Amino acid sequence: MKVSKNALADKLVYMTSFVIPLIFLPQIYVLVQSKTTAGISLLMLIFSALVQAIYLFKAIVSHQRALTVSVLSSLIPLNGVIILVIYYRYF
């Protein structure tokens, strides 16, 4: 049974979508433990979230379910980091 290139690509995107949130866990852990945001660029984080929001829009409009899952799995912890940076920096 042959698997199409598109189906293989979707499977790879689904697999990596579970890895992406894990990448953010060390940063979230350090932020919560140290309660300091030194060396973290809030502007870079916000621009990253905006770019990912554009990819999410494209994925939704073009009905690319795998890409939608992948981008959402990245946006959720990224927004968590942004919230923590804003909280610890300004409150």
C-alpha positions in Angstrom: 0.0 0.0 0.0 1.5 3.3 -1.1 1.3 6.4 1.1 1.0 9.7 -0.7 3.5 12.4 -0.1 0.8 14.6 1.3 -0.3 12.0 3.8 3.3 11.4 4.9 3.8 15.1 5.3 0.6 15.4 7.4 1.8 12.5 9.6 5.2 14.2 10.1 3.5 17.5 11.0 1.2 15.8 13.5 4.2 14.1 15.1 6.1 17.3 15.5 3.1 19.1 16.9 3.5 17.1 20.1 7.2 18.1 20.3 6.8 21.8 19.9 5.1 22.5 23.3 7.9 20.5 25.0 10.4 23.0 23.6 8.7 25.8 25.6 8.7 23.9 28.9 12.2 24.7 30.0 11.6 28.4 29.4 8.4 28.4 31.3 10.0 26.5 34.1 12.9 29.0 34.4 10.5 31.9 34.3 8.3 30.5 37.0 11.2 29.5 39.2 13.3 32.7 38.8 10.5 35.2 38.3 12.9 37.2 36.2 12.7 38.1 32.5 16.2 39.3 32.0 17.5 38.5 28.5 14.0 37.7 27.1 12.9 39.9 24.3 9.1 40.5 24.6 9.1 42.2 21.2 10.5 39.0 19.6 8.0 36.8 21.3 5.1 39.1 20.2 6.3 39.1 16.6 6.7 35.3 16.7 3.1 35.0 17.9 1.9 37.3 15.2 3.7 35.4 12.5 2.3 32.1 13.8 -1.2 33.6 13.9 -0.8 34.3 10.1 0.2 30.7 9.6 -2.8 29.6 11.6 -5.1 31.8 9.5 -3.6 30.2 6.3 -4.0 26.7 7.7 -7.6 27.3 8.7 -8.6 29.0 5.4 -6.9 26.3 3.3 -8.4 23.5 5.5 -5.0 22.1 6.4 -5.8 20.2 9.6 -2.3 19.0 10.4 -0.8 22.5 10.1 -3.7 23.9 12.2 -2.9 21.5 15.0 0.8 22.1 14.7 0.5 25.9 14.8 -2.0 25.8 17.7 0.3 23.5 19.7 3.0 26.1 19.3 0.9 29.2 19.9 -0.5 28.0 23.2 2.8 27.7 25.1 4.2 30.7 23.3 1.3 32.9 24.5 1.9 31.4 28.0 5.5 32.6 27.9 4.4 36.0 26.7 1.9 36.2 29.6 4.5 35.2 32.1 7.0 37.7 30.8 4.4 40.5 30.9 3.3 39.5 34.4 6.8 39.2 35.9 8.1 42.4 34.1 5.2 44.7 34.8 3.2 43.4 37.8 
